[in-house]
Amino acid sequence: MNTQQARILIVDDEEVVRRSFMRILEGNCKVQAVWNWAQMAEAMQQDPADVVLLDLRMPEMDGITVLRALKQRWPESEVIVITGYPTLDTAKQAVSLGAYDYLSKPVNPEQVIHASNAAWLHKRWALHRDRGAARAPTDFSRTTS
């Protein structure tokens, strides 16, 4: 994907979708796939993902609830919601909760790659900007004293 390898976590209850996304993305980044909230929380605890591809309809907990919890616990992770049941309401909810993107299934390989790359770049720029902002007052105060 870029000079550093992105860590991408696929969260989908359908094995065929998990395998498909893994095939599309592997080789360019570190990819892991899980099928429920418990597995996702464990994977994120061990090695937080830079980008999470999140299905909205899953057993045990719906994707909006997972998104809310994910952004609370790991706010620096970018989330791309991918759903086979898109609605304007869930799209608005996802974006208001901090999702980077919202895609409707079926998605083609180029869409998955493009969205993942864009989310990864967004995270890197946001972290770069935050680090720069943290240094700015110190640098500024040196020049004015």
C-alpha positions in Angstrom: 0.0 0.0 0.0 2.7 2.5 1.0 6.2 2.7 2.4 5.0 1.2 5.7 2.7 -1.7 5.7 -0.8 -1.0 6.8 -2.5 -3.3 9.3 -6.0 -4.1 8.0 -8.7 -6.0 9.9 -11.6 -7.5 8.0 -14.7 -8.0 10.2 -17.4 -10.0 8.4 -19.5 -13.0 9.3 -19.4 -14.4 5.7 -16.3 -16.5 5.1 -16.4 -16.0 1.4 -16.3 -12.2 1.9 -13.4 -12.5 4.4 -11.4 -14.7 2.1 -12.1 -12.5 -0.9 -11.0 -9.3 0.8 -7.9 -11.1 2.2 -7.0 -12.2 -1.3 -7.5 -8.7 -2.7 -5.3 -7.0 0.0 -2.7 -9.5 1.0 0.8 -8.8 -0.3 0.4 -5.1 0.0 -0.4 -5.0 3.8 -0.8 -7.1 6.9 -4.3 -8.5 6.8 -6.3 -10.3 9.4 -9.9 -11.5 9.2 -12.4 -12.2 12.0 -16.1 -12.9 12.0 -17.5 -11.3 15.2 -17.1 -8.6 17.9 -15.2 -10.8 20.4 -12.6 -11.8 17.8 -12.3 -8.2 16.6 -11.8 -6.9 20.1 -9.1 -9.5 20.8 -7.4 -8.8 17.5 -7.5 -5.0 18.1 -6.2 -5.5 21.7 -3.2 -7.5 20.4 -2.3 -5.3 17.4 -4.7 -2.4 16.6 -5.5 -2.2 12.9 -4.9 1.0 10.9 -8.0 0.2 8.8 -11.0 -1.9 9.7 -13.4 -3.2 7.0 -16.6 -3.7 8.9 -19.8 -5.4 7.9 -23.0 -4.0 9.3 -25.0 -7.2 9.7 -23.3 -9.7 12.0 -24.4 -12.1 14.7 -24.3 -11.1 18.3 -23.9 -7.3 17.7 -24.9 -5.1 14.8 -22.2 -3.2 12.9 -23.3 0.3 14.1 -22.8 -0.8 17.7 -19.5 -2.4 16.8 -18.4 0.9 15.0 -19.4 3.0 18.1 -17.3 0.7 20.4 -14.4 0.5 18.0 -14.1 4.3 17.6 -14.4 4.7 21.4 -11.6 2.2 22.2 -9.4 2.7 19.1 -10.1 6.2 17.7 -7.1 6.2 15.5 -8.3 3.3 13.4 -10.0 4.2 10.2 -13.2 2.2 9.6 -14.8 1.4 6.2 -18.3 0.1 6.6 -19.2 -2.4 3.8 -22.8 -3.6 3.8 -25.1 -5.6 1.6 -28.0 -3.7 3.1 -27.2 0.0 2.5 -29.7 2.7 3.8 -29.4 6.4 4.0 -30.0 6.1 7.8 -27.1 3.7 8.4 -24.8 5.7 6.1 -25.5 8.8 8.1 -25.0 7.0 11.4 -21.8 5.5 10.3 -20.3 8.8 9.1 -21.5 10.6 12.3 -19.8 7.9 14.4 -16.5 8.4 12.6 -16.5 5.9 9.7 -14.1 6.9 7.0 -16.2 5.4 4.2 -19.4 3.5 3.5 -19.6 1.1 0.6 -22.4 -1.1 -0.7 -21.9 -4.8 -1.5 -21.1 -6.1 -3.9 -17.8 -4.3 -4.1 -15.1 -4.9 -6.7 -11.4 -5.4 -5.9 -10.5 -1.9 -7.1 -13.1 -0.4 -4.7 -11.7 -2.3 -1.7 -8.1 -1.4 -2.6 -8.9 2.3 -3.2 -11.0 2.7 0.0 -8.3 0.9 2.1 -5.5 3.0 0.6 -7.4 6.2 1.0 -8.2 5.4 4.7 -4.6 4.4 5.4 -3.3 7.6 3.8 -5.9 9.6 5.8 -4.7 8.1 9.0 -1.1 8.7 8.2 -1.7 12.4 7.4 -3.9 12.8 10.5 -1.1 11.4 12.7 1.5 13.5 10.9 -0.6 16.6 11.3 -1.2 15.8 15.0 2.5 15.4 15.6 3.2 18.6 13.8 0.6 20.5 15.8 2.0 19.1 19.0 5.4 20.5 18.2 4.2 23.8 16.8 3.8 25.6 20.1 7.3 24.6 21.2 8.8 25.6 17.9 6.8 28.8 17.9 7.8 29.8 21.4 11.5 29.4 20.6 11.3 31.8 17.7 9.5 34.5 19.7 11.7 34.4 22.8 
